Amino acid sequence: MRNLQTSYCLKFLPANEVTPVKEVVEILAKALVENPDQVTAEETATERTIHIKLTVAEEEIGKIIGKQGRIANAMRTVLKAAAVKDGRKVIMDID
């Protein structure tokens, strides 16, 4: 039997409501940096896209991006997987 708490579907959320994708970004980013209080994520959503703007301290941006962008690409892959039920495209910018 499926657990109803973990099998939610994003397509029932309105376009302007915060989605679980933003929460995933914040959790991953805060786990990577030394000052998690300086991590913020802003979300802008439309019918077809979710745009996440991740802001971290300037001295810790390398920890989020990783060598050759591997950590950032891995985060984007996780975000796409989190939004696949909704059929939306996820765009993540790191500042």
Secondary structure, DSSP 8 states (H G I E B T S, - for coil): ---TTT---GGGS-TTS--HHHHHHHHHHHHHSS-GGG-EEEEEE-SSEEEEEEE--GGGHHHHH-GGGHHHHHHHHHHHHHHTTTT-EEEEEE-
